[in-house]
């Protein structure tokens, strides 16, 4: 453990008021570390999809927030980062693989000891430009990560991907903040996350159309921000399938509102084709929601570790509905309690301790 109070800078492309798993992770980690260290966050000055510029500096609790302008868009951007600003920190901890990672590595080539990185799925959240992403990973990203003291992989899948390009990592799975200390036993399904193309909300709606034939009262609740403005088209799909009484979009909900809604549900659902980890699924498990999820690599790993829920193929929503109907009668309360126990073992304290030990190697 480091005995001195370190100056720690977390670097992440989006941060509250932007919402999502990555933002929540960095916010939670920063607040926890601020009890021992002087912690700041460096992020971009606009939420993707918005033209509104956020304050250049801000504060949340003990954490200082610094926002920088950028040129470009979500997938490719050039942030205006000052080398002199970054050099004042003992630890620079970068979250996810993007141009912030590459620029900070370039700035720090002569002093790589203080750079750390957590993967958060790297940049393989969709299949768009897959071949270009692989080339980028094998060249620029590999070079950038070569200048880091340690790289932390949030999943076995991330660790395996890095290994293919010769980058060793520390497996440190995502921790969660439990949504409560109760066990949900409702009938409805809950999706929590952004409304984005790769999450395939359209497949969930089609799935509900088939599920309604045998379970007309079951509901799907969609919770999350809609930065891509997808809901108008999705709402049309809901109307076309006559699911107005079965599919509900709630927008973003705070933790208390989400917990209240979750009490009417029994399942957390995701048709996402790719996930870095699937944080919201494990958070749902913390209150006994059983996951019904697409068989992507991250969810396969979660299912293998927890033994909870059911994998399916949302490429075929009708078959997925049959899977759900077949599985439903076999569910026991013990399954829900086991899922909650697994989720509650994903401790923030243990994750912070690992980071603290690695940071300590720099302070000496």
LOZA-594152 format. One record per residue: x negated, z, y negated of N, C-alpha, C in turn; residue in three letters. Coordinates in steps of 0.02 Angstrom, whole numbers, padded with zeros to 5 digits, always signed. Layout:
BEGIN
XZYXZYXZYALA...
***
This chain:
BEGIN
-00042+00000+00060+00000+00000+00000-00044+00000-00063UNK-00030-00042-00111-00069-00040-00173-00055+00023-00212UNK-00108+00053-00239-00099+00115-00277-00086+00101-00350UNK-00105+00041-00373-00095+00024-00443-00027-00010-00453UNK-00003-00009-00514+00059-00043-00532+00042-00115-00548UNK+00062-00161-00506+00045-00231-00514+00092-00267-00561UNK+00067-00321-00590+00109-00366-00629+00128-00424-00583UNK+00192-00427-00566+00217-00474-00516+00263-00525-00550UNK+00250-00589-00537+00293-00642-00564+00324-00680-00505UNK+00391-00680-00502+00427-00720-00453+00447-00786-00486UNK+00435-00840-00451+00448-00907-00478+00501-00941-00435UNK+00556-00960-00467+00611-00991-00430+00647-01040-00476UNK+00667-01096-00449+00695-01149-00493+00761-01129-00525UNK+00803-01092-00489+00868-01070-00516+00876-00996-00505UNK+00907-00964-00554+00915-00891-00554+00981-00876-00590UNK+01012-00819-00577+01074-00803-00612+01068-00815-00688UNK+01120-00849-00717+01189-00855-00693+01202-00906-00639UNK+01152-00945-00617+01162-00987-00558+01174-00942-00498UNK+01216-00965-00451+01232-00924-00393+01214-00960-00329UNK+01193-00922-00280+01174-00951-00215+01128-00904-00178UNK+01114-00920-00115+01073-00877-00073+01003-00867-00100UNK+00971-00920-00125+00904-00915-00152+00902-00870-00213UNK+00950-00880-00258+00953-00839-00319+00965-00765-00301UNK+01010-00752-00254+01024-00684-00234+00963-00650-00204UNK+00926-00687-00164+00866-00660-00132+00815-00638-00184UNK+00799-00683-00230+00748-00667-00280+00772-00611-00326UNK+00835-00611-00344+00862-00557-00386+00856-00489-00351UNK+00876-00487-00288+00873-00424-00251+00800-00400-00242UNK+00756-00446-00224+00686-00428-00215+00655-00404-00280UNK+00669-00438-00334+00640-00420-00399+00663-00350-00420UNK+00727-00337-00413+00752-00271-00434+00722-00216-00391UNK+00714-00227-00327+00685-00176-00283+00612-00164-00300UNK+00574-00218-00311+00503-00211-00326+00490-00182-00395UNK+00539-00187-00440+00528-00162-00508+00524-00086-00511UNK+00542-00052-00456+00534+00020-00453+00461+00039-00447UNK+00419-00006-00421+00348+00009-00411+00302-00032-00455UNK+00326-00090-00477+00283-00137-00512+00316-00163-00576UNK+00277-00196-00617+00304-00230-00676+00322-00301-00654UNK+00386-00315-00649+00410-00376-00618+00444-00422-00669UNK+00429-00486-00664+00461-00537-00705+00480-00596-00661UNK+00526-00635-00687+00548-00696-00652+00538-00756-00699UNK+00508-00809-00672+00500-00872-00708+00548-00922-00677UNK+00590-00953-00718+00640-01000-00692+00654-01054-00744UNK+00695-01101-00727+00712-01156-00773+00766-01134-00822UNK+00769-01168-00878+00813-01144-00932+00883-01174-00930UNK+00899-01212-00877+00966-01237-00869+00987-01232-00796UNK+01051-01216-00785+01079-01220-00718+01090-01294-00702UNK+01068-01316-00644+01077-01386-00625+01150-01405-00631UNK+01162-01462-00662+01230-01486-00672+01259-01466-00739UNK+01221-01426-00777+01245-01403-00843+01195-01424-00897UNK+01221-01440-00956+01178-01457-01012+01162-01397-01056UNK+01195-01341-01043+01186-01281-01084+01119-01249-01070UNK+01081-01237-01124+01016-01204-01117+01026-01128-01119UNK+00995-01094-01074+00999-01022-01070+00946-00990-01114UNK+00953-00925-01130+00903-00892-01173+00833-00897-01144UNK+00784-00906-01188+00715-00913-01166+00690-00850-01131UNK+00711-00793-01155+00692-00730-01123+00755-00687-01114UNK+00753-00644-01065+00811-00603-01048+00785-00544-01008UNK+00830-00499-00992+00811-00441-00951+00871-00420-00909UNK+00857-00405-00845+00907-00377-00800+00877-00313-00770UNK+00902-00257-00792+00872-00194-00771+00801-00190-00796UNK+00754-00178-00751+00683-00175-00769+00648-00242-00764UNK+00684-00294-00744+00654-00359-00731+00661-00404-00792UNK+00605-00430-00816+00605-00478-00871+00612-00549-00845UNK+00651-00589-00879+00664-00658-00858+00637-00705-00911UNK+00597-00754-00889+00569-00805-00934+00593-00873-00910UNK+00624-00911-00954+00651-00976-00936+00613-01031-00973UNK+00597-01084-00937+00557-01138-00966+00597-01203-00963UNK+00589-01246-01012+00622-01311-01011+00592-01357-00958UNK+00628-01409-00940+00603-01456-00891+00631-01525-00905UNK+00596-01575-00878+00618-01644-00881+00635-01665-00809UNK+00692-01698-00801+00711-01722-00735+00777-01694-00713UNK+00786-01689-00647+00850-01668-00620+00837-01625-00558UNK+00889-01611-00521+00885-01564-00465+00829-01579-00415UNK+00823-01641-00393+00777-01658-00340+00705-01669-00365UNK+00697-01688-00427+00631-01703-00453+00629-01683-00526UNK+00589-01633-00542+00586-01609-00610+00515-01589-00629UNK+00500-01591-00693+00435-01572-00719+00445-01511-00764UNK+00428-01451-00742+00437-01391-00782+00379-01382-00831UNK+00395-01356-00890+00344-01346-00942+00317-01274-00936UNK+00270-01266-00890+00242-01200-00875+00175-01193-00909UNK+00164-01136-00941+00101-01122-00976+00053-01087-00929UNK-00007-01115-00921-00058-01083-00879-00076-01014-00905UNK-00081-01006-00971-00100-00941-00999-00048-00888-00984UNK+00016-00909-00982+00069-00861-00965+00062-00838-00892UNK+00051-00884-00847+00047-00868-00776-00014-00825-00761UNK-00070-00837-00796-00133-00803-00781-00130-00728-00794UNK-00082-00704-00832-00079-00633-00848-00053-00591-00790UNK-00030-00623-00736+00001-00586-00680-00048-00578-00622UNK-00044-00519-00590-00085-00506-00531-00060-00544-00470UNK+00006-00551-00465+00039-00584-00409+00086-00638-00435UNK+00080-00698-00408+00128-00751-00423+00160-00771-00357UNK+00224-00758-00351+00260-00767-00288+00312-00823-00298UNK+00301-00878-00265+00342-00938-00274+00393-00942-00218UNK+00454-00961-00235+00509-00963-00187+00533-01035-00179UNK+00528-01060-00117+00547-01128-00098+00494-01178-00119UNK+00499-01239-00092+00450-01292-00104+00479-01342-00152UNK+00451-01345-00211+00473-01394-00261+00416-01405-00309UNK+00430-01435-00367+00376-01451-00414+00345-01389-00446UNK+00382-01334-00450+00352-01272-00474+00295-01250-00428UNK+00306-01256-00363+00254-01239-00315+00191-01282-00327UNK+00200-01347-00335+00144-01392-00341+00106-01382-00407UNK+00142-01372-00461+00110-01364-00526+00071-01298-00529UNK+00099-01245-00502+00065-01181-00503+00003-01182-00458UNK+00007-01216-00402-00052-01223-00359-00106-01262-00396UNK-00087-01315-00432-00135-01355-00469-00167-01313-00525UNK-00128-01272-00558-00154-01228-00611-00203-01177-00583UNK-00194-01159-00521-00228-01101-00494-00283-01119-00443UNK-00306-01181-00444-00353-01204-00392-00417-01163-00391UNK-00437-01135-00447-00500-01097-00449-00490-01023-00433UNK-00428-01002-00424-00414-00930-00411-00351-00924-00370UNK-00355-00943-00306-00295-00946-00265-00275-00880-00235UNK-00312-00826-00247-00300-00763-00212-00231-00734-00227UNK-00202-00747-00286-00142-00711-00304-00078-00751-00291UNK-00082-00810-00262-00023-00850-00249+00007-00833-00180UNK+00073-00822-00180+00111-00812-00118+00172-00858-00121UNK+00199-00875-00062+00256-00920-00060+00303-00900-00003UNK+00369-00902-00017+00420-00892+00034+00459-00957+00040UNK+00472-00979+00102+00496-01048+00113+00568-01061+00094UNK+00615-01018+00114+00686-01028+00100+00711-01097+00122UNK+00686-01121+00179+00708-01187+00203+00667-01245+00177UNK+00613-01229+00138+00572-01282+00108+00616-01328+00067UNK+00615-01394+00078+00660-01438+00041+00701-01482+00088UNK+00711-01458+00150+00748-01497+00199+00820-01474+00205UNK+00855-01467+00149+00924-01443+00150+00974-01499+00162UNK+00952-01561+00154+00994-01618+00171+00950-01670+00206UNK+00982-01721+00234+00945-01774+00267+00927-01830+00219UNK+00947-01824+00156+00931-01875+00106+00855-01882+00099UNK+00831-01944+00098+00760-01958+00088+00716-01922+00139UNK+00740-01918+00201+00706-01878+00252+00634-01901+00262UNK+00621-01966+00267+00554-01990+00279+00508-01975+00220UNK+00534-01983+00160+00493-01968+00100+00476-01894+00098UNK+00525-01852+00116+00512-01779+00117+00457-01762+00167UNK+00458-01794+00225+00407-01780+00275+00338-01800+00250UNK+00333-01856+00216+00270-01878+00188+00247-01829+00134UNK+00293-01807+00092+00278-01759+00038+00253-01694+00068UNK+00287-01670+00122+00267-01608+00155+00196-01614+00183UNK+00180-01671+00212+00117-01680+00246+00059-01692+00198UNK+00074-01704+00135+00021-01719+00086+00022-01667+00030UNK+00066-01674-00018+00065-01632-00077+00081-01559-00061UNK+00136-01548-00022+00154-01479-00006+00100-01445+00036UNK+00072-01480+00084+00018-01451+00124-00041-01432+00080UNK-00058-01474+00033-00113-01459-00013-00095-01397-00055UNK-00035-01395-00081-00014-01339-00124-00017-01273-00086UNK+00008-01273-00024+00010-01211+00015-00060-01189+00037UNK-00106-01236+00038-00175-01219+00054-00207-01174+00003UNK-00177-01166-00055-00204-01124-00109-00167-01058-00115UNK-00130-01040-00063-00092-00977-00063-00125-00926-00017UNK-00122-00862-00039-00148-00809+00003-00107-00801+00067UNK-00041-00808+00062+00002-00805+00121+00066-00844+00108UNK+00092-00873+00162+00156-00908+00160+00203-00872+00208UNK+00263-00856+00184+00313-00820+00224+00370-00868+00242UNK+00383-00875+00306+00436-00918+00331+00498-00875+00345UNK+00556-00895+00317+00616-00855+00326+00651-00869+00392UNK+00626-00917+00430+00656-00932+00495+00603-00961+00541UNK+00617-00958+00606+00572-00990+00654+00568-01064+00643UNK+00622-01094+00621+00623-01166+00608+00575-01184+00551UNK+00575-01144+00497+00528-01156+00442+00456-01148+00466UNK+00443-01096+00506+00376-01084+00531+00352-01142+00574UNK+00397-01168+00616+00381-01225+00659+00366-01287+00618UNK+00406-01299+00566+00396-01357+00523+00328-01354+00489UNK+00310-01296+00464+00245-01288+00431+00188-01297+00480UNK+00197-01273+00541+00145-01279+00592+00129-01352+00606UNK+00179-01396+00602+00167-01467+00616+00120-01499+00566UNK+00112-01469+00507+00066-01496+00457+00005-01450+00447UNK-00005-01405+00496-00065-01364+00494-00063-01304+00449UNK-00004-01282+00430+00002-01223+00386+00028-01164+00427UNK-00012-01111+00430+00009-01050+00464+00052-01008+00417UNK+00101-00973+00446+00146-00933+00404+00161-00867+00438UNK+00186-00821+00398+00209-00756+00422+00285-00760+00429UNK+00311-00749+00490+00384-00752+00500+00415-00688+00472UNK+00456-00696+00421+00488-00640+00387+00560-00661+00372UNK+00604-00648+00420+00673-00673+00414+00709-00642+00355UNK+00756-00679+00329+00794-00657+00270+00831-00591+00284UNK+00824-00543+00240+00865-00483+00244+00932-00495+00210UNK+00978-00450+00221+01044-00457+00189+01065-00390+00159UNK+01110-00395+00112+01144-00335+00085+01213-00334+00118UNK+01227-00285+00162+01292-00284+00197+01350-00286+00148UNK+01403-00321+00167+01461-00327+00124+01505-00264+00127UNK+01490-00219+00173+01529-00157+00177+01514-00121+00242UNK+01551-00067+00253+01543-00028+00314+01607-00027+00355UNK+01642-00082+00355+01704-00089+00393+01698-00149+00440UNK+01744-00154+00487+01745-00209+00535+01808-00250+00524UNK+01798-00314+00510+01855-00359+00499+01885-00381+00565UNK+01951-00382+00568+01985-00405+00629+02044-00450+00612UNK+02040-00485+00555+02093-00531+00537+02090-00596+00576UNK+02132-00643+00557+02136-00706+00592+02105-00764+00554UNK+02095-00756+00488+02076-00812+00447+02001-00825+00449UNK+01982-00884+00423+01912-00905+00421+01887-00903+00349UNK+01824-00885+00341+01794-00878+00275+01730-00919+00271UNK+01727-00963+00221+01666-00999+00205+01639-00972+00138UNK+01576-00953+00136+01544-00930+00075+01483-00972+00062UNK+01480-01003+00004+01423-01045-00014+01443-01096-00066UNK+01395-01134-00089+01410-01186-00138+01454-01240-00106UNK+01494-01271-00149+01529-01331-00128+01481-01389-00143UNK+01442-01407-00093+01395-01462-00101+01403-01509-00041UNK+01379-01569-00050+01391-01621+00000+01364-01602+00068UNK+01304-01573+00069+01273-01558+00134+01308-01501+00171UNK+01351-01462+00136+01388-01409+00170+01449-01436+00207UNK+01467-01497+00193+01520-01533+00230+01587-01494+00231UNK+01611-01477+00172+01677-01445+00167+01731-01493+00192UNK+01719-01557+00184+01768-01606+00208+01777-01600+00284UNK+01724-01587+00321+01730-01578+00393+01769-01515+00410UNK+01760-01462+00370+01798-01400+00380+01873-01413+00369UNK+01889-01452+00318+01959-01467+00304+01989-01509+00361UNK+01952-01558+00385+01976-01598+00441+01986-01554+00503UNK+01938-01509+00515+01943-01461+00569+02007-01420+00563UNK+02023-01397+00502+02084-01357+00492+02146-01398+00506UNK+02144-01463+00492+02201-01506+00507+02217-01506+00581UNK+02165-01507+00622+02175-01506+00695+02193-01436+00719UNK+02163-01384+00689+02176-01316+00710+02248-01295+00695UNK+02275-01322+00641+02343-01305+00620+02395-01324+00673UNK+02379-01374+00713+02427-01398+00763+02444-01343+00814UNK+02394-01301+00830+02406-01247+00879+02411-01179+00846UNK+02384-01171+00785+02385-01107+00749+02407-01120+00677UNK+02472-01132+00666+02497-01153+00600+02488-01102+00545UNK+02479-01038+00562+02474-00986+00510+02402-00972+00490UNK+02353-01000+00525+02283-00982+00510+02262-01013+00444UNK+02216-00978+00408+02195-01000+00342+02119-01005+00338UNK+02096-01051+00296+02025-01058+00280+02017-01041+00206UNK+01974-00992+00192+01959-00972+00123+01890-00997+00105UNK+01886-01035+00050+01823-01062+00026+01801-01023-00036UNK+01741-00995-00034+01716-00955-00089+01647-00982-00110UNK+01639-00996-00175+01575-01019-00200+01583-01064-00261UNK+01528-01075-00295+01529-01117-00355+01533-01191-00336UNK+01556-01231-00383+01565-01303-00372+01528-01342-00426UNK+01461-01338-00423+01420-01371-00474+01423-01447-00470UNK+01440-01473-00412+01444-01546-00404+01514-01573-00418UNK+01560-01529-00437+01630-01549-00452+01661-01586-00393UNK+01655-01557-00335+01682-01589-00274+01754-01568-00260UNK+01776-01512-00289+01842-01486-00269+01900-01534-00283UNK+01901-01569-00340+01959-01615-00350+01968-01664-00293UNK+01915-01693-00268+01921-01739-00211+01939-01702-00147UNK+01909-01644-00137+01925-01604-00078+01998-01580-00079UNK+02022-01562-00139+02091-01540-00145+02138-01598-00127UNK+02118-01659-00143+02158-01717-00123+02160-01723-00047UNK+02105-01709-00015+02103-01710+00058+02149-01657+00087UNK+02150-01598+00055+02195-01544+00077+02268-01566+00072UNK+02285-01596+00016+02355-01619+00007+02372-01674+00056UNK+02326-01720+00067+02339-01776+00112+02353-01751+00183UNK+02320-01698+00203+02329-01671+00270+02383-01616+00272UNK+02415-01605+00215+02469-01556+00209+02445-01486+00230UNK+02388-01467+00200+02358-01403+00216+02360-01355+00156UNK+02406-01367+00110+02409-01324+00051+02421-01251+00068UNK+02452-01237+00125+02464-01168+00145+02410-01141+00193UNK+02359-01183+00203+02307-01164+00252+02236-01162+00223UNK+02224-01198+00169+02157-01202+00140+02161-01181+00067UNK+02119-01132+00048+02120-01104-00019+02049-01100-00047UNK+02041-01126-00108+01977-01121-00143+01980-01067-00195UNK+01936-01017-00191+01937-00959-00235+01885-00961-00290UNK+01840-01010-00289+01785-01010-00337+01735-00955-00319UNK+01695-00936-00369+01646-00882-00357+01681-00814-00361UNK+01665-00770-00315+01692-00702-00314+01635-00652-00316UNK+01645-00596-00351+01594-00544-00348+01600-00506-00281UNK+01555-00460-00269+01552-00428-00203+01616-00391-00185UNK+01645-00356-00234+01706-00319-00221+01764-00365-00203UNK+01770-00419-00241+01823-00468-00228+01813-00502-00160UNK+01749-00517-00145+01734-00549-00081+01750-00503-00023UNK+01734-00439-00030+01748-00391+00023+01823-00384+00035UNK+01862-00383-00019+01935-00378-00012+01962-00439+00025UNK+01938-00498+00007+01961-00559+00040+01940-00559+00114UNK+01879-00537+00127+01853-00539+00195+01894-00496+00242UNK+01926-00444+00216+01966-00399+00259+02026-00435+00290UNK+02045-00491+00263+02100-00530+00293+02075-00581+00344UNK+02008-00584+00352+01978-00635+00394+01948-00605+00458UNK+01931-00649+00504+01898-00627+00565+01837-00669+00581UNK+01825-00723+00541+01773-00770+00559+01738-00795+00496UNK+01673-00805+00501+01635-00841+00450+01617-00909+00478UNK+01627-00961+00438+01623-01029+00465+01577-01072+00421UNK+01541-01117+00453+01499-01164+00416+01490-01228+00456UNK+01500-01284+00423+01488-01350+00453+01424-01382+00427UNK+01383-01342+00394+01323-01368+00361+01278-01403+00412UNK+01256-01463+00394+01213-01502+00439+01143-01472+00442UNK+01122-01439+00387+01056-01409+00386+01059-01344+00346UNK+01024-01293+00370+01017-01230+00334+00945-01206+00340UNK+00918-01178+00285+00854-01145+00291+00859-01082+00331UNK+00914-01046+00323+00925-00983+00359+00999-00971+00373UNK+01041-00980+00324+01112-00965+00332+01128-00893+00316UNK+01107-00872+00256+01112-00803+00236+01185-00779+00235UNK+01230-00820+00210+01300-00798+00203+01332-00785+00271UNK+01309-00821+00322+01336-00809+00390+01317-00740+00414UNK+01255-00720+00405+01233-00654+00427+01265-00599+00384UNK+01274-00613+00320+01310-00565+00277+01381-00555+00303UNK+01414-00608+00322+01481-00602+00350+01481-00562+00415UNK+01430-00570+00456+01424-00533+00518+01419-00458+00504UNK+01393-00439+00445+01384-00367+00430+01449-00329+00428UNK+01505-00364+00421+01570-00331+00422+01613-00356+00481UNK+01579-00381+00532+01613-00399+00593+01643-00468+00595UNK+01631-00509+00544+01655-00579+00547+01612-00616+00598UNK+01644-00647+00646+01607-00684+00697+01593-00755+00673UNK+01531-00779+00679+01515-00845+00654+01537-00901+00700UNK+01569-00951+00670+01586-01013+00704+01551-01067+00665UNK+01497-01096+00693+01450-01133+00651+01424-01195+00685UNK+01406-01243+00643+01378-01306+00668+01311-01293+00702UNK+01296-01331+00754+01238-01319+00795+01173-01347+00764UNK+01160-01329+00700+01096-01348+00670+01042-01299+00693UNK+00979-01314+00677+00923-01274+00704+00926-01202+00681UNK+00942-01190+00617+00944-01121+00592+00999-01080+00626UNK+01058-01110+00634+01113-01075+00666+01101-01064+00740UNK+01067-01111+00772+01048-01101+00841+01003-01040+00848UNK+00957-01032+00800+00912-00974+00801+00951-00910+00789UNK+00997-00910+00741+01038-00851+00728+01079-00832+00789UNK+01108-00882+00821+01149-00869+00881+01107-00841+00938UNK+01046-00868+00947+01003-00845+01001+00981-00773+00989UNK+00967-00755+00926+00943-00688+00911+00999-00636+00914UNK+01058-00655+00892+01113-00607+00886+01160-00606+00946UNK+01166-00663+00980+01214-00669+01034+01286-00670+01008UNK+01295-00678+00943+01361-00673+00912+01390-00741+00896UNK+01455-00747+00902+01490-00806+00878+01487-00864+00926UNK+01498-00923+00898+01503-00984+00938+01474-01042+00899UNK+01432-01082+00932+01407-01145+00904+01455-01201+00922UNK+01461-01250+00878+01503-01308+00891+01473-01368+00856UNK+01505-01424+00864+01481-01486+00833+01533-01510+00783UNK+01521-01497+00718+01569-01517+00667+01564-01591+00650UNK+01519-01627+00684+01521-01700+00678+01586-01727+00708UNK+01616-01687+00752+01680-01704+00783+01729-01647+00771UNK+01761-01645+00713+01804-01589+00694+01860-01575+00743UNK+01888-01627+00776+01941-01615+00824+01915-01577+00885UNK+01856-01596+00908+01825-01560+00964+01806-01488+00943UNK+01784-01480+00881+01768-01413+00856+01830-01369+00857UNK+01888-01397+00838+01951-01359+00840+01967-01338+00911UNK+01956-01382+00958+01968-01364+01029+01922-01308+01051UNK+01859-01311+01029+01811-01257+01045+01836-01190+01019UNK+01861-01190+00957+01884-01128+00926+01944-01100+00964UNK+01991-01143+00980+02051-01121+01015+02034-01093+01084UNK+01986-01125+01118+01965-01102+01184+01929-01034+01180UNK+01891-01023+01127+01852-00962+01118+01894-00903+01097UNK+01945-00915+01057+01983-00863+01023+02009-00807+01070UNK+02039-00823+01127+02068-00770+01168+02016-00724+01200UNK+01953-00744+01201+01902-00705+01236+01865-00657+01190UNK+01884-00654+01126+01849-00612+01078+01871-00539+01085UNK+01822-00494+01085+01835-00422+01089+01811-00388+01026UNK+01838-00329+01012+01813-00291+00955+01739-00276+00963UNK+01716-00265+01024+01645-00250+01035+01601-00308+01010UNK+01626-00369+01016+01588-00427+00990+01577-00420+00915UNK+01628-00397+00881+01623-00388+00808+01575-00331+00791UNK+01579-00277+00828+01534-00220+00816+01461-00239+00830UNK+01450-00279+00881+01382-00301+00897+01355-00347+00843UNK+01397-00391+00816+01376-00435+00762+01357-00395+00700UNK+01398-00344+00684+01384-00302+00626+01319-00264+00636UNK+01307-00238+00696+01246-00200+00710+01184-00244+00702UNK+01189-00307+00725+01133-00354+00716+01119-00365+00642UNK+01171-00378+00603+01162-00392+00532+01133-00332+00495UNK+01155-00272+00512+01131-00213+00478+01058-00198+00493UNK+01032-00228+00547+00960-00219+00562+00916-00264+00519UNK+00947-00312+00484+00907-00356+00440+00895-00320+00374UNK+00845-00276+00374+00835-00227+00320+00793-00255+00263UNK+00815-00243+00202+00775-00258+00143+00713-00214+00140UNK+00718-00152+00162+00661-00107+00159+00602-00134+00199UNK+00615-00160+00258+00560-00186+00299+00529-00248+00268UNK+00569-00291+00238+00543-00351+00205+00499-00332+00145UNK+00523-00286+00105+00484-00263+00047+00418-00232+00069UNK+00419-00196+00124+00357-00165+00148+00305-00218+00168UNK+00328-00272+00200+00282-00325+00219+00251-00357+00156UNK+00293-00373+00108+00267-00402+00046+00217-00354+00013UNK+00234-00290+00012+00192-00240-00020+00123-00238+00012UNK+00121-00242+00078+00057-00241+00113+00014-00301+00095UNK+00045-00360+00091+00008-00420+00074-00014-00419+00001UNK+00029-00395-00043+00010-00389-00113-00051-00342-00120UNK-00052-00290-00079-00105-00241-00083-00173-00270-00071UNK-00177-00325-00033-00241-00356-00019-00271-00390-00081UNK-00228-00400-00133-00251-00432-00194-00273-00380-00245UNK-00243-00321-00243-00255-00271-00295-00321-00235-00289UNK-00351-00240-00229-00412-00203-00219-00472-00234-00253UNK
***
